[in-house]
Amino acid sequence: MIESVVLTVSGMKCGGCEAIVTGKLTAVDGVLAVKASSKDKAVSVEFDTAKTGLNAIKDVIQAAGYSVQ
């Protein structure tokens, strides 16, 4: 099943931060699409629930040094 979520992420300040988050998430098996916006403090993720889950996605963002609400 394909699911889409928009997460509020704090700590992203520039395009470099967006690229870090996007790169880390696209490396996760099951993540199909990512759009990070430092301006909106948001990360939109589309993923296959058979391969990964919301907690794993949040863990990747936090491991990259950002906070997820």
VOTORKOL-37792 format. One record per residue: residue number from 0; x, y, z of N, C-alpha, C, O in turn; residue in three letters. Coordinates in Angstrom, 1 decimal, padded with zeros to 4 digits. Layout:
BEGIN
<rec NUM, <X, Y, Z>, <X, Y, Z>, <X, Y, Z>, <X, Y, Z>, Ala>;
...
This chain:
BEGIN
<rec 0, <000.8, -001.2, 000.0>, <000.0, 000.0, 000.0>, <000.9, 001.2, 000.0>, <001.9, 001.3, 000.7>, Met>;
<rec 1, <000.5, 002.2, -000.8>, <001.3, 003.4, -000.9>, <000.7, 004.5, 000.0>, <-000.6, 004.7, 000.0>, Ile>;
<rec 2, <001.5, 005.1, 000.8>, <001.0, 006.1, 001.7>, <001.8, 007.4, 001.5>, <003.0, 007.4, 001.2>, Glu>;
<rec 3, <001.2, 008.6, 001.7>, <001.8, 009.9, 001.7>, <001.6, 010.6, 003.0>, <000.5, 010.6, 003.5>, Ser>;
<rec 4, <002.7, 011.2, 003.5>, <002.6, 012.0, 004.7>, <003.4, 013.3, 004.5>, <004.3, 013.4, 003.7>, Val>;
<rec 5, <003.0, 014.3, 005.3>, <003.7, 015.5, 005.4>, <004.1, 015.7, 006.8>, <003.3, 015.8, 007.7>, Val>;
<rec 6, <005.4, 015.7, 007.1>, <006.0, 015.9, 008.4>, <006.5, 017.3, 008.6>, <007.1, 017.9, 007.7>, Leu>;
<rec 7, <006.3, 017.8, 009.8>, <006.9, 019.1, 010.2>, <008.3, 018.8, 010.7>, <008.5, 018.0, 011.7>, Thr>;
<rec 8, <009.3, 019.4, 010.1>, <010.7, 019.1, 010.4>, <011.3, 020.5, 010.7>, <011.3, 021.4, 009.9>, Val>;
<rec 9, <011.9, 020.6, 011.9>, <012.6, 021.8, 012.3>, <014.1, 021.6, 012.2>, <014.6, 020.4, 012.4>, Ser>;
<rec 10, <014.8, 022.6, 011.9>, <016.3, 022.6, 011.9>, <016.8, 022.7, 010.4>, <018.0, 023.0, 010.2>, Gly>;
<rec 11, <015.9, 022.5, 009.4>, <016.4, 022.8, 008.1>, <016.4, 024.3, 007.8>, <015.4, 025.0, 008.0>, Met>;
<rec 12, <017.6, 024.7, 007.3>, <017.7, 026.2, 007.1>, <018.0, 026.6, 005.7>, <017.9, 027.8, 005.4>, Lys>;
<rec 13, <018.3, 025.6, 004.8>, <018.7, 026.0, 003.5>, <018.5, 024.8, 002.5>, <018.1, 023.8, 002.9>, Cys>;
<rec 14, <018.9, 025.1, 001.3>, <018.8, 024.1, 000.3>, <019.7, 022.9, 000.5>, <019.4, 021.7, 000.2>, Gly>;
<rec 15, <020.8, 023.1, 001.2>, <021.7, 022.0, 001.6>, <021.0, 021.1, 002.6>, <021.2, 019.9, 002.5>, Gly>;
<rec 16, <020.3, 021.7, 003.5>, <019.6, 020.8, 004.5>, <018.5, 020.0, 003.8>, <018.3, 018.8, 004.1>, Cys>;
<rec 17, <017.8, 020.6, 002.8>, <016.8, 019.9, 002.1>, <017.4, 018.8, 001.3>, <016.9, 017.7, 001.3>, Glu>;
<rec 18, <018.6, 019.0, 000.7>, <019.3, 017.9, 000.0>, <019.7, 016.8, 000.9>, <019.7, 015.6, 000.5>, Ala>;
<rec 19, <020.2, 017.1, 002.1>, <020.6, 016.1, 003.0>, <019.4, 015.2, 003.4>, <019.5, 013.9, 003.3>, Ile>;
<rec 20, <018.3, 015.8, 003.7>, <017.1, 015.0, 004.1>, <016.6, 014.2, 002.9>, <016.2, 013.1, 003.1>, Val>;
<rec 21, <016.5, 014.8, 001.8>, <016.1, 014.1, 000.6>, <016.9, 013.0, 000.2>, <016.5, 011.9, -000.1>, Thr>;
<rec 22, <018.3, 013.2, 000.3>, <019.2, 012.1, 000.0>, <019.1, 010.9, 000.9>, <019.1, 009.8, 000.5>, Gly>;
<rec 23, <019.0, 011.2, 002.2>, <018.9, 010.2, 003.2>, <017.6, 009.4, 003.1>, <017.6, 008.1, 003.2>, Lys>;
<rec 24, <016.5, 010.1, 002.8>, <015.2, 009.4, 002.7>, <015.1, 008.6, 001.4>, <014.5, 007.5, 001.4>, Leu>;
<rec 25, <015.6, 009.1, 000.3>, <015.5, 008.4, -001.0>, <016.4, 007.1, -001.0>, <016.1, 006.2, -001.8>, Thr>;
<rec 26, <017.3, 007.0, 000.0>, <018.1, 005.8, 000.1>, <017.4, 004.7, 000.8>, <017.8, 003.6, 000.8>, Ala>;
<rec 27, <016.3, 005.0, 001.5>, <015.5, 004.0, 002.2>, <014.7, 003.2, 001.3>, <013.9, 003.7, 000.4>, Val>;
<rec 28, <014.8, 001.9, 001.4>, <014.0, 001.0, 000.5>, <012.5, 001.2, 000.8>, <012.1, 001.1, 002.0>, Asp>;
<rec 29, <011.8, 001.5, -000.2>, <010.3, 001.7, -000.1>, <009.9, 003.1, -000.2>, <008.7, 003.4, -000.4>, Gly>;
<rec 30, <010.9, 004.0, 000.0>, <010.5, 005.5, -000.2>, <010.5, 005.8, -001.7>, <011.5, 005.5, -002.4>, Val>;
<rec 31, <009.4, 006.3, -002.2>, <009.1, 006.5, -003.6>, <009.4, 007.9, -004.0>, <009.8, 008.2, -005.1>, Leu>;
<rec 32, <009.1, 008.9, -003.1>, <009.2, 010.3, -003.5>, <009.4, 011.1, -002.2>, <008.8, 010.8, -001.2>, Ala>;
<rec 33, <010.2, 012.2, -002.3>, <010.5, 013.0, -001.2>, <010.5, 014.5, -001.7>, <011.1, 014.8, -002.7>, Val>;
<rec 34, <009.9, 015.4, -000.9>, <010.0, 016.8, -001.2>, <010.2, 017.5, 000.1>, <009.4, 017.5, 001.0>, Lys>;
<rec 35, <011.4, 018.1, 000.3>, <011.7, 018.8, 001.5>, <011.7, 020.3, 001.3>, <012.2, 020.8, 000.2>, Ala>;
<rec 36, <011.2, 021.1, 002.2>, <011.1, 022.5, 002.1>, <011.5, 023.1, 003.4>, <010.9, 023.0, 004.4>, Ser>;
<rec 37, <012.7, 023.8, 003.4>, <013.2, 024.5, 004.6>, <012.3, 025.7, 004.9>, <012.1, 026.0, 006.1>, Ser>;
<rec 38, <011.8, 026.3, 003.9>, <010.9, 027.5, 004.0>, <009.6, 027.1, 004.8>, <009.2, 027.8, 005.7>, Lys>;
<rec 39, <009.0, 026.0, 004.4>, <007.8, 025.5, 005.0>, <008.0, 024.7, 006.2>, <007.0, 024.3, 006.9>, Asp>;
<rec 40, <009.3, 024.3, 006.5>, <009.6, 023.4, 007.6>, <008.8, 022.1, 007.5>, <008.3, 021.6, 008.4>, Lys>;
<rec 41, <008.8, 021.6, 006.2>, <008.0, 020.4, 006.0>, <008.8, 019.4, 005.0>, <009.6, 019.8, 004.2>, Ala>;
<rec 42, <008.5, 018.1, 005.3>, <009.0, 017.1, 004.4>, <007.8, 016.2, 004.0>, <007.1, 015.7, 004.8>, Val>;
<rec 43, <007.6, 016.1, 002.7>, <006.5, 015.3, 002.1>, <007.2, 014.0, 001.7>, <008.2, 014.0, 000.9>, Ser>;
<rec 44, <006.6, 012.9, 002.1>, <007.2, 011.5, 001.8>, <006.1, 010.6, 001.3>, <005.1, 010.5, 001.9>, Val>;
<rec 45, <006.4, 010.0, 000.1>, <005.5, 008.9, -000.4>, <006.2, 007.6, -000.3>, <007.4, 007.5, -000.7>, Glu>;
<rec 46, <005.6, 006.6, 000.4>, <006.3, 005.4, 000.6>, <005.4, 004.1, 000.5>, <004.2, 004.2, 000.7>, Phe>;
<rec 47, <006.1, 003.0, 000.3>, <005.4, 001.7, 000.3>, <005.4, 001.1, 001.7>, <006.4, 000.8, 002.2>, Asp>;
<rec 48, <004.2, 001.0, 002.3>, <004.1, 000.5, 003.7>, <004.5, -001.0, 003.8>, <004.8, -001.4, 004.9>, Thr>;
<rec 49, <004.6, -001.7, 002.7>, <005.1, -003.1, 002.8>, <006.6, -003.1, 003.0>, <007.2, -004.1, 003.4>, Ala>;
<rec 50, <007.3, -002.0, 002.7>, <008.8, -002.0, 002.8>, <009.3, -001.1, 003.9>, <010.4, -001.4, 004.4>, Lys>;
<rec 51, <008.6, -000.1, 004.2>, <009.1, 000.8, 005.3>, <007.9, 001.4, 006.0>, <006.8, 001.3, 005.5>, Thr>;
<rec 52, <008.1, 002.1, 007.1>, <007.1, 002.7, 007.9>, <007.4, 004.1, 008.3>, <008.5, 004.6, 008.1>, Gly>;
<rec 53, <006.4, 004.7, 008.9>, <006.5, 006.1, 009.3>, <007.6, 006.3, 010.4>, <008.4, 007.3, 010.3>, Leu>;
<rec 54, <007.7, 005.3, 011.3>, <008.7, 005.5, 012.4>, <010.1, 005.4, 011.8>, <011.0, 006.1, 012.2>, Asn>;
<rec 55, <010.3, 004.5, 010.8>, <011.6, 004.4, 010.2>, <012.0, 005.7, 009.5>, <013.1, 006.1, 009.5>, Ala>;
<rec 56, <011.0, 006.3, 008.8>, <011.2, 007.6, 008.1>, <011.6, 008.7, 009.1>, <012.5, 009.5, 008.9>, Ile>;
<rec 57, <010.9, 008.8, 010.2>, <011.2, 009.7, 011.2>, <012.6, 009.5, 011.8>, <013.3, 010.5, 012.1>, Lys>;
<rec 58, <012.9, 008.3, 012.0>, <014.3, 007.9, 012.6>, <015.4, 008.4, 011.6>, <016.4, 008.9, 012.1>, Asp>;
<rec 59, <015.2, 008.3, 010.3>, <016.2, 008.7, 009.4>, <016.4, 010.2, 009.4>, <017.5, 010.7, 009.4>, Val>;
<rec 60, <015.3, 010.9, 009.5>, <015.3, 012.4, 009.6>, <016.0, 012.8, 010.9>, <016.9, 013.7, 010.9>, Ile>;
<rec 61, <015.7, 012.2, 012.0>, <016.3, 012.5, 013.3>, <017.8, 012.2, 013.3>, <018.6, 012.9, 013.8>, Gln>;
<rec 62, <018.2, 011.1, 012.6>, <019.6, 010.7, 012.6>, <020.4, 011.7, 011.7>, <021.6, 011.8, 011.9>, Ala>;
<rec 63, <019.7, 012.4, 010.8>, <020.4, 013.4, 010.0>, <020.6, 014.7, 010.8>, <021.2, 015.6, 010.3>, Ala>;
<rec 64, <020.0, 014.8, 012.0>, <020.2, 015.9, 012.8>, <019.0, 016.9, 012.9>, <019.2, 018.0, 013.3>, Gly>;
<rec 65, <017.9, 016.5, 012.4>, <016.7, 017.4, 012.4>, <015.6, 016.8, 013.4>, <015.6, 015.7, 013.7>, Tyr>;
<rec 66, <014.7, 017.7, 013.8>, <013.6, 017.3, 014.7>, <012.3, 017.1, 013.9>, <012.0, 017.9, 013.0>, Ser>;
<rec 67, <011.6, 016.1, 014.3>, <010.3, 015.8, 013.6>, <009.2, 016.0, 014.6>, <009.3, 015.4, 015.7>, Val>;
<rec 68, <008.2, 016.8, 014.3>, <007.1, 016.9, 015.2>, <006.0, 015.9, 014.8>, <004.9, 015.9, 015.4>, Gln>;
